[in-house]
């Protein structure tokens, strides 16, 4: 039996037209290259209650869900917290994500000619990008090494969360 694939695209900037969504068309193309297709997609703004409800519904479906957006460290990035709430899981700093984020922050400091200070409040705040629901696995990010995460939702369902 083929799994059902779906997409969740999160962000006010997409719904307002300030940014064009390119994730949907790219996901459709990637699936098509493998002889697969997308069954449906949901677009949601930066409303935590709506994000949580949408994730809960998609998680219960048993589908394979690809979620784009809302996993950064800005005040309107709620996806990590909403995923944990929707799945009934705690949020924890993933140890592998912590290492990758710290490596990226150290490299960025060197590129700027600065000394990396892990205790700098900005750097401590950036570690929030590695706080995922319990039992999440990281998704490596070759672009900037700030990982996404994935979670098993049902025996056949899985959700993959990556930046927008």
C-alpha positions, 0 to 999 in steps of 0.5 A: 500500500502506497503512503499518502503524502501531504504538505503543511506550509506555515507562515503569515508571509506566504498568506499575505503575499509578501513571500511566494511559496516555492515549497509546494511545487518543489515537493510535487516535483520531488514526489513525481520524480519517484512516481508518487503524488501529493494528496493535499496541502494545508496553508496556515498563518502564524496562529498557534491554535490553528497550527496546533489543530492542523498538525494534530489532524494531519498527525492523526491521518497516518499520512506522511506530512512535509511541513515547511516554516515556523521552526526558526527562533523569531517570535512568530515561529511557533511550529516546534511548540505547536507540534509538541502540543499537538502530539502530546509531547514535551519539548527538549533540546535535541543533543545533536541539534545543539552541537550543530547549532553551536558549530554554526554559531562558532563558524559565523562568529569566525566569519565576522571576525568575532570570538564565539561566546556560547553564553551570549544571550543571543547564542543561548536564544538560537539554541531554541532552534534545536528544541524539538518534541521528545523522540524527534529525529533531526533532519540535517540541513546542508544549507546552514546546518540548522536542522529540522526534525521528524516525528513518527505520528502513527504506525504508518504516519510520519511528519517532517518539519523543515525551515520555510 
